[in-house]
Amino acid sequence: MVTTFQLDCAGIHPFGEHRTMREASAHLPEGAYTTFRTYDGNRLLRLDQHIQRLEESVTLMGRPARLDARAVRRGILHALRATGYPESRFRLTFAPPTLFITIEPFTPYPPALYESGAWCVTVPLHRQNPQAKSTTFIASAAQAYDALPDGAHEGLMVGEDGAILEGLSSNFFAVLPRSQDNDGLELRTEEGRVLAGVTRAIVLELARAMLPVSYVAATCAELSQARECFITSVSREVLPVVKIDAHVIGDGRPGPITRALMARFREMVAREAEALT
């Protein structure tokens, strides 16, 4: 069950219940949204960045507004206590001046997917305003997911220049040989045409200590040279990608850089995730 609460000047109160997050979003007004999950029941990772992201998105959408971070925390804690799930996944929807807090039970992806890696396919879709996380994209992404072939985990959006931009609900990274040094590797990811995800920012922090980072997207034509690929999101954390369309990435198994980032991300969660009280 998916439950939504409404947070406004009158406080927090129930808004509605639905079967899926997609259905819940369809009953909310247009706005900006962000998604995050709990760890150990009530621990959250970088909630302040998610709140900042909402404010930045509504500004880019021409509806500038601020949120009361303490009220947001109280609203999230209310939702946690009202539902009591072992782990929860949240979607905050900011339609100024109202914030909607949607919560559902969260189950992490199976370990086998991280051990074997995922298959992704490219899709002919792009965001109208790639810097703003707007709810207007949710329906388009849902339709694209419904059209994915059986077995495909994620759809990757491609620019007119062949650049692999981002996933329908994830950010995309590729490990490729450096153009300046054939013996070295670099991490490649698009910068200006994609959402600046919170998980993406964390992964970039961790990656800079491991190898050079280039903010030039890998292209479909370069997939044969890619040593590793992975996608990131709140629900997935760091998920290896071993095949894109018909292209096998590297040796077809999660690579050492991806595995190291997976481990470092989980170590960082153990250090930084804060309990709501």
N, C-alpha and C positions, 0 to 999 in steps of 0.2 A: 504494500500500500504506500502511496505517495501523498504526503500531507503538506499543505501550504498554509503558512501563517502570514498575516499582514502586519507590518510595523509602520505606524504613522504617529502623528502628534497625539493621538488618543491612547497610544500604547500598542501592545501586541495582542492579536486575537485571531482565532481560526478563520481561514479563508475558504478552504475546500479540501476534498480528498479525491484522488484519481488513481487509476490503475498503473499508469506509467508516468515517467518524468516528461515524456513528449506530450502526453495528453494534458498534464498539469500546465505546461508552458503555453499550450494553445488557449487556455482560459485566462491568461494574464495579459495585461496591456503591453504594448510595445515599449521596449526599454533596453538597457544594457544588462548583461548577466555575467556571472563568474561562477565557477564550479570548484568545489574542494571536498576533501574527505576527512574523516577522523582517523586517528591512530590511538589504540588502546582505549577506545570508547569515547574519550572527550578531549583528546589532544589534537591541536590544529597546527598546521605549518604555514607560517607567514601570512596570517589573516590580514594584517595591516596592508600588505601588498595587494590582496584581493579587493579590499575596500578602496584603495587608491586606484586600482584598475577600473572599478565601477565609475568613480568620479571622472577619470580621464575619458572613458568611453562616452558617457552622456555629454561631456563637453564637446567631443568630436562629432556627436550627433546633433549639436546645436541646442542642447538643453542643459547647460551647466548648472550643477547643484552639488552640495556637500552632504556628507553623511556624518552622523554622530557615532563615532567608533564605539563608544561605551554602550550606546543603545543597541548597536548592531550585535555586540557581544552578548548582551542580555537576551536579545531575541533568539540568537543561536542556542544559547544555553536553555532557554525555555523550550525550544523545539526538541533538543536532546532529551530533556527530562520528560516531556510529554509523550515521546515515542518510545524511548528506552531500547533502541536497537543496539546490538553488540558493537557494530560499526555502522557509520552513517555516511551518506553522500549528500552534499548540499548543492543547491543552485540558488544563488541570490539574484533576484531580478530587481533592478532599480528603475522604476518609472516615476521620476521626480513628481511630487515629493515623497512617494510611497515606496517602501522596500518590501518585497515579497520573499519569504524564506521558505524554500521548498526542500523537504527532507525525505529520503528513502533509505532502506537498508542497503548496506554496501558489502559486497563480497569481492575480494581481490581476484584478479585473473589467476588461472591455475598455474602452478610452478612449471608444468610441462611446456607451456607456451614460451616462457622465458628460456627454458633449456634448449628448445628446438628452434625458436624464432618464428616470426610471423610472415605471412604472404600478404603483400599489399598490391593494389592495382591503381593505375592512374585514372582520373575521372575528369570530364570536361566541365569543371565548375570553378568559380572564383567568387570572392567576396566583393561587394560593391564598395565597401569602406573597410579595407583590410586592417586598419589600426584600431577600429572600434568593435568591441565584441557585442554586436547587436542581436536581439532576439529575432530579427527579421530573417536571419540566416538559418535558424533552427529547422524550419520546415523544409528548406531546400536540402540541407544536410541529411535530414531524415529520409527524404525521397531518394537521395543518392545512396544511402546505406541500403535501402530496400532493393536497389538495383544491382548491388555488388554480386559477383558470382559466388557460388557456394565455396566456402573455404577461405575466402578473402577476409582478412581481418580489418583492413582500413582502406579507404580511398584517399589517394594523394592528388591534390590539385596541381595542375601544371599551367604555367604561364604561356603566353603566345610565343615567347622565345624559347620554349622547351624547358624552362627552369622548373624543377620540382619545388613547389612553394611550401606547402604544409598539408597535413591531413585534414579530413573533415572535422575531427575533434582532437587534433594532435599537432605537434610541431615535428619537423623532419630534419634529420642530420645525416651526413654522409662523410666517411673517412676516405680521402683520396690522396694520391701522390701530390706533393707540392709542385707547382709549376716551376718554381725557382730551383728546386732541388729534387732530382729524381729519386734520391735515396731517403727522402723524408716524407712524412705524412702530415696532413692538416685536416682539421674538422671544418666542414663546409655547411653553412646554413643561410637561408635567405634572411634579410633584415627588414627592408622597407616595405615589402608587400605581404607581410604575414602578421598575425596576432603576436604580441609580445607576452607570451604566456608566463605565468609565475614559475611553473616547473621548468620551462625553457630557460629562464634567467638563472635558476639554481644550477641547472646542468652546465650552462656556460661558465659559471663561476668555478665549478669543479673541473671542467675540461681545460681551462686555461693553465692549470697547473700540470697538465699532462702532455699537451701538444699545441702547436699554433692553431688559432681559430681564424677562419676567413668568412666574412659575411657576404659571400658570393654563392648563390645557390648552385648546387649540383644540377646538371641537366640530364635529361633522358639519354642523350647521346653518350654521356660519361659513365653510365651505369656499368658498362663492361670493365671500367677501370676501378670501380669502387671496391675498397677492401672490406668495408663494413658500412651498414646503415642501421639507423634506429629511429624510433619515434618516441616522443615524450608527451605526457599529459598527467593531470592529477591522479586519475584512476590507474593509469598504466605505470607511472613513474618513468623508468627507462626500459623500453621494450625493443629487443633486437628484431630487425627485419632482414630476412635471409633471401627473399625473392620479391621482385617488383615486376608486375606483368609476367613476361616469360624470362626475365633476366635473373639468373642466380647471382647473388651477391657474394663475392669472395669465394670461399670454399663451401658455401651453403650452410655454415654454422655460425652462431654468435661469436664475434671476434673478441680478442683480448681487451681492446679499448672499451668496447661496449660493456663487457663483463665488469671491468674495473669501475666504470661509471655507475653501473647498477649497484655495486657494493658501496661505493662512496656516497651515493645518494641515500641509501638506507642507513649508513652510519650518520649522515648529517641529520636525518629525520630523528634518530635516537637522541642526538644532542640537542636539537633545536625545537622540536614540536612542543608547544606549550599547552598545558591543561587549562580548560575553562572552569572557573569556579564561581 
